[in-house]
Amino acid sequence: MKEERNVAAAARQFEIGGEFSEAQPHGSGHINDTYLLFFREQGATHSYILQRINHNIFKNPAALMENIQRVTAHLAAKVADEPDSKRRVLRLISARDGRAWHVDEEGNHWRAYKFIENARSYDAVESPAQAFEAARAFGRFQQLLASLPPPRLHDTIPDFHHAPKRFKALEGAIEADTAGRAILVKQEIDFAMARKSITGILLEANLPERVTHNDTKFNNVMMDDVTGEGICVIDLDTVMPGLAPYDFGDMVRTTTSPALEDERDLSKVTMQFPMFEALVRGYLSTAGGFLTKEEKGLLAFSGKLITFELGVRFLTDYLRGDTYFKVHREGHNLDRCRTQFRLIESIEQQQEKMDRLVESVAS
């Protein structure tokens, strides 16, 4: 009941017309608490999204919200003349004190968005056509933000995709073994150690810094219910300076396998080449015009690296006692780790073919 009261109280702090009706938990994110709000006004019900920002993960919620304000305003201006423009960008709702967020008495930071009607996100890709649309949307997101004027965006999570530091954290978790679990995951630890050498490849390639999404899971694109078009990129907490291949690599990780991120049956986990081809074609159809030759050349490799990076993060969290990602069952983070590592094996078996495809499409 306390949680329901907190959500209702926070909802009323935003410039939303009508009377608060109810709130329902919404989405499948690991980090923030998300609710679908219903307000009634003049006999009609209107929907909104309310989120409580996890300030244990995002240490500076105000800086995070400044990023989101700047990014959404820039995107809205870029698409203003397009059909259905109001559904193509997340639109913040101001709090009653004029800020873009609300801070409650307990120090929690809340934000609200207009709900995007007649569209939805999918936890698992269903076809190459969907993969193409998601990649096209993320590529266009990068393309539109290439013209974001200074100053540089805040780093909402410093070193978020710094793979060598992520690996060092794993090594520290193995040594500390605070939850007494290292003996249970010797195979996973050996797998990670055998691939330590790949962690610095992107950082050492001298690629240009871009404005990147940094969490390009397939379910972070809203798909139109009628046309199937990828109309809006969501979950902007980690939009900050980064490398373009980070975003493409996470698309490979989350879109090419038919299995969910925490699938226990590893026989279902495979890098489907038709899905990869759809990602390459969709992404380069919008982002290809501004990417350098070096960035394009590392797209296929980026899938392996980002999958490895997240597998390492899941393994680290498991060893630490599940302190970062939300878990919903015993061994949940270990299941997630194993899924990533199995996907890496599938990528490695097809790496040369992937490289050839990217080179062909990019040229």
GIWO-V451140 format. One record per residue. N is the residue number from 1. BURIAL is b if it has 9 or more other ideal C-beta (glycine too) atoms within 8 Angstrom, else e. Layout:
n={N	N}
burial={BURIAL	BURIAL}
//
This chain:
n={1	2	3	4	5	6	7	8	9	10	11	12	13	14	15	16	17	18	19	20	21	22	23	24	25	26	27	28	29	30	31	32	33	34	35	36	37	38	39	40	41	42	43	44	45	46	47	48	49	50	51	52	53	54	55	56	57	58	59	60	61	62	63	64	65	66	67	68	69	70	71	72	73	74	75	76	77	78	79	80	81	82	83	84	85	86	87	88	89	90	91	92	93	94	95	96	97	98	99	100	101	102	103	104	105	106	107	108	109	110	111	112	113	114	115	116	117	118	119	120	121	122	123	124	125	126	127	128	129	130	131	132	133	134	135	136	137	138	139	140	141	142	143	144	145	146	147	148	149	150	151	152	153	154	155	156	157	158	159	160	161	162	163	164	165	166	167	168	169	170	171	172	173	174	175	176	177	178	179	180	181	182	183	184	185	186	187	188	189	190	191	192	193	194	195	196	197	198	199	200	201	202	203	204	205	206	207	208	209	210	211	212	213	214	215	216	217	218	219	220	221	222	223	224	225	226	227	228	229	230	231	232	233	234	235	236	237	238	239	240	241	242	243	244	245	246	247	248	249	250	251	252	253	254	255	256	257	258	259	260	261	262	263	264	265	266	267	268	269	270	271	272	273	274	275	276	277	278	279	280	281	282	283	284	285	286	287	288	289	290	291	292	293	294	295	296	297	298	299	300	301	302	303	304	305	306	307	308	309	310	311	312	313	314	315	316	317	318	319	320	321	322	323	324	325	326	327	328	329	330	331	332	333	334	335	336	337	338	339	340	341	342	343	344	345	346	347	348	349	350	351	352	353	354	355	356	357	358	359	360	361	362	363}
burial={e	e	e	e	e	b	b	b	b	b	b	e	b	b	e	b	e	b	e	b	e	e	b	e	e	e	e	e	e	e	e	b	e	b	b	b	b	b	b	b	b	e	e	e	e	b	b	b	b	b	b	b	b	b	b	e	e	b	e	e	b	e	b	b	b	b	b	b	b	b	b	b	e	b	b	b	e	e	b	e	e	e	e	e	b	e	b	b	b	b	b	b	b	b	b	e	e	e	e	b	b	b	e	b	e	e	e	b	b	b	b	b	b	b	b	b	e	e	b	e	b	b	e	e	b	e	e	b	e	b	b	b	b	b	b	b	b	b	b	b	b	b	b	b	b	b	e	b	e	e	e	e	b	b	b	b	b	e	e	b	b	e	b	b	e	b	b	e	b	b	e	e	b	b	e	e	b	e	b	e	b	b	e	e	b	e	e	b	b	e	b	b	e	e	b	e	e	b	b	b	b	b	b	e	e	e	b	e	e	b	b	b	b	b	b	b	e	b	b	b	b	b	b	b	e	e	e	e	e	b	b	b	b	b	b	b	b	b	b	b	b	b	b	b	b	b	b	b	b	b	b	b	b	b	b	b	b	e	b	e	e	e	b	e	e	b	e	b	b	b	b	b	b	e	b	b	b	b	b	b	b	b	b	b	b	b	b	b	e	e	b	e	e	b	b	b	b	b	b	b	b	b	b	b	b	b	b	b	b	b	b	b	b	b	b	b	b	b	b	b	e	b	e	e	b	e	e	e	e	e	e	b	b	b	b	b	b	b	b	b	b	b	b	b	e	b	b	e	e	b	b	e	e	b	b	e	b	b	b	e	b	b	e}
//
